[in-house]
Amino acid sequence: MKNTVIETLLEQDDFMQGRDWNKRHYPAGSVIFKMGDESNNVYLILSGEVQATGRAQTSDGKELKPSFKTFDEGELFGEMVLFDRLPRSAMVSVIRDAEVAEINGQALLDYMDKHPEQGYLILSHIVTSLVSRLRETNEKLFSVYSWGLKAHGIDKHL
């Protein structure tokens, strides 16, 4: 989802590069953050591609690292921290060399408070993006649930 609202924010005179946000370059294969990391930064992809990966364990103890979302140019990630301030719930690694805007989450919240009209647009865009991801996650979850029922022969009894 293209994020022109955040891209516009980065051009504002009172949301300064070097104070409120920084440009970072990450080569392919590098990790932007790991699951469990504590940070209040939010990221906008200026170029490149990154992937969010979770962690799961099978009943026999084998650890899996399923990829669940790929982010492209113009997409925002890491924004859940704005709402819950909890450690990262996934690892984000770089698939294709990436340049990102690393945005200080508190600076973003402060800006939104000082500029409520633009803040509303930013918040609306973030919520729309999160809702879209939740719908995608629901579809994947229902698909896996259905597969599990079928794989164990339970679907015949429903």
C-alpha positions as a printed NumPy array, in Angstrom:
array([[  0.   ,   0.   ,   0.   ],
       [  1.659,   3.229,  -1.182],
       [  2.117,   5.658,   1.67 ],
       [  2.062,   9.163,   0.236],
       [  0.806,  10.524,   3.579],
       [  4.042,   9.492,   5.311],
       [  6.159,  10.469,   2.304],
       [  4.603,  13.953,   2.524],
       [  5.369,  14.046,   6.255],
       [  9.076,  13.481,   5.553],
       [  9.079,  16.659,   3.422],
       [  7.67 ,  18.884,   6.191],
       [  9.985,  21.571,   7.6  ],
       [  8.944,  20.785,  11.175],
       [  9.551,  17.03 ,  10.831],
       [ 13.281,  17.079,  10.327],
       [ 15.634,  14.49 ,   8.936],
       [ 18.371,  13.878,  11.487],
       [ 16.081,  14.738,  14.399],
       [ 12.741,  13.008,  13.765],
       [ 13.778,  10.518,  11.115],
       [ 16.852,   9.172,   9.331],
       [ 17.549,   7.489,   6.026],
       [ 19.122,   4.071,   6.41 ],
       [ 20.518,   1.696,   3.811],
       [ 20.331,  -2.049,   4.383],
       [ 21.957,  -4.559,   2.005],
       [ 20.126,  -7.731,   0.99 ],
       [ 20.374, -10.36 ,   3.702],
       [ 20.647,  -7.909,   6.592],
       [ 18.189,  -7.72 ,   9.475],
       [ 16.407,  -4.47 ,  10.329],
       [ 15.045,  -5.771,  13.613],
       [ 14.542,  -9.114,  15.351],
       [ 11.556, -10.532,  17.169],
       [ 11.708,  -9.354,  20.778],
       [ 13.741,  -6.207,  20.044],
       [ 12.617,  -3.086,  21.848],
       [ 12.344,   0.045,  19.731],
       [  9.871,   2.784,  19.022],
       [ 10.902,   3.275,  15.386],
       [  8.543,   2.985,  12.447],
       [  9.88 ,   2.334,   8.946],
       [  8.895,   3.49 ,   5.476],
       [ 10.469,   1.693,   2.535],
       [ 11.911,   4.237,   0.113],
       [ 13.325,   1.535,  -2.173],
       [ 13.903,  -2.201,  -2.042],
       [ 12.002,  -5.033,  -0.434],
       [ 11.857,  -6.506,   3.076],
       [ 10.17 ,  -9.523,   4.606],
       [  8.541, -10.105,   7.988],
       [  9.141, -13.531,   9.484],
       [  7.581, -15.11 ,  12.543],
       [  8.544, -18.054,  14.686],
       [  6.541, -21.212,  15.35 ],
       [  7.255, -24.6  ,  16.845],
       [  5.864, -27.943,  15.707],
       [  4.515, -30.493,  18.186],
       [  7.815, -32.411,  17.924],
       [  9.821, -29.29 ,  18.858],
       [ 11.064, -28.295,  15.412],
       [ 11.359, -24.516,  15.056],
       [  9.94 , -22.925,  11.931],
       [ 10.397, -19.367,  10.68 ],
       [  7.497, -18.73 ,   8.327],
       [  7.489, -15.579,   6.242],
       [  4.121, -13.885,   6.449],
       [  4.457, -10.526,   4.733],
       [  6.656,  -8.868,   2.129],
       [  6.873,  -5.079,   2.052],
       [  7.766,  -3.017,  -1.022],
       [  8.548,   0.603,  -1.797],
       [  6.12 ,   3.017,  -0.16 ],
       [  4.963,   0.59 ,   2.53 ],
       [  5.166,   1.218,   6.262],
       [  6.124,  -1.445,   8.811],
       [  6.843,  -1.579,  12.524],
       [  3.906,   0.704,  13.259],
       [  2.283,  -1.56 ,  15.881],
       [  4.73 ,  -0.027,  18.38 ],
       [  2.788,   3.251,  18.116],
       [ -0.197,   1.531,  19.724],
       [  1.165,  -1.056,  22.146],
       [  4.835,  -0.155,  22.828],
       [  5.652,  -3.861,  23.126],
       [  8.762,  -5.627,  21.797],
       [  8.804,  -6.531,  18.103],
       [  6.509,  -9.425,  17.2  ],
       [  8.448, -10.445,  14.083],
       [ 11.849, -10.281,  12.458],
       [ 12.202,  -8.033,   9.42 ],
       [ 14.998,  -8.859,   6.997],
       [ 16.008,  -7.371,   3.669],
       [ 15.266,  -9.332,   0.496],
       [ 16.479,  -6.704,  -1.994],
       [ 18.831,  -3.833,  -1.022],
       [ 16.639,  -1.338,   0.788],
       [ 16.684,   2.298,   1.694],
       [ 14.255,   3.096,   4.478],
       [ 13.133,   6.123,   6.424],
       [ 13.575,   5.18 ,  10.079],
       [ 11.012,   7.336,  11.885],
       [ 11.144,   7.983,  15.605],
       [  7.743,   6.792,  16.845],
       [  7.477,   9.35 ,  19.632],
       [  8.372,  12.172,  17.22 ],
       [  5.638,  10.916,  14.896],
       [  3.062,  10.85 ,  17.71 ],
       [  4.12 ,  14.343,  18.827],
       [  3.791,  15.631,  15.25 ],
       [  0.326,  14.101,  14.962],
       [ -0.709,  15.846,  18.209],
       [  0.618,  19.214,  17.006],
       [ -0.996,  18.833,  13.557],
       [ -4.341,  17.104,  14.181],
       [ -5.628,  17.346,  10.606],
       [ -2.518,  15.757,   9.13 ],
       [ -2.334,  13.48 ,  12.177],
       [ -5.807,  12.191,  11.369],
       [ -4.71 ,  11.397,   7.792],
       [ -1.607,   9.596,   9.046],
       [ -3.569,   7.617,  11.631],
       [ -6.279,   6.785,   9.1  ],
       [ -3.684,   5.457,   6.682],
       [ -1.984,   3.369,   9.367],
       [ -5.291,   1.879,  10.558],
       [ -6.38 ,   1.112,   6.982],
       [ -3.075,  -0.668,   6.401],
       [ -3.348,  -2.656,   9.64 ],
       [ -6.941,  -3.666,   8.887],
       [ -5.898,  -4.851,   5.427],
       [ -3.125,  -6.965,   6.971],
       [ -5.55 ,  -8.359,   9.546],
       [ -7.907,  -9.448,   6.752],
       [ -4.982, -11.126,   4.923],
       [ -3.979, -12.859,   8.152],
       [ -7.548, -14.077,   8.72 ],
       [ -7.642, -15.574,   5.229],
       [ -4.33 , -17.37 ,   5.823],
       [ -5.436, -18.571,   9.246],
       [ -8.733, -19.966,   7.921],
       [ -6.887, -21.661,   5.079],
       [ -4.425, -23.331,   7.47 ],
       [ -7.281, -24.283,   9.812],
       [ -9.193, -25.847,   6.933],
       [ -6.079, -27.707,   5.784],
       [ -5.532, -29.011,   9.335],
       [ -9.097, -30.279,   9.599],
       [ -8.791, -32.045,   6.255],
       [ -5.301, -33.435,   6.989],
       [ -6.593, -35.046,  10.18 ],
       [ -9.858, -36.291,   8.669],
       [-11.925, -34.078,  10.959],
       [-13.659, -32.331,   8.05 ],
       [-15.632, -35.539,   7.381],
       [-17.33 , -35.219,  10.752],
       [-18.418, -31.594,  10.424]])
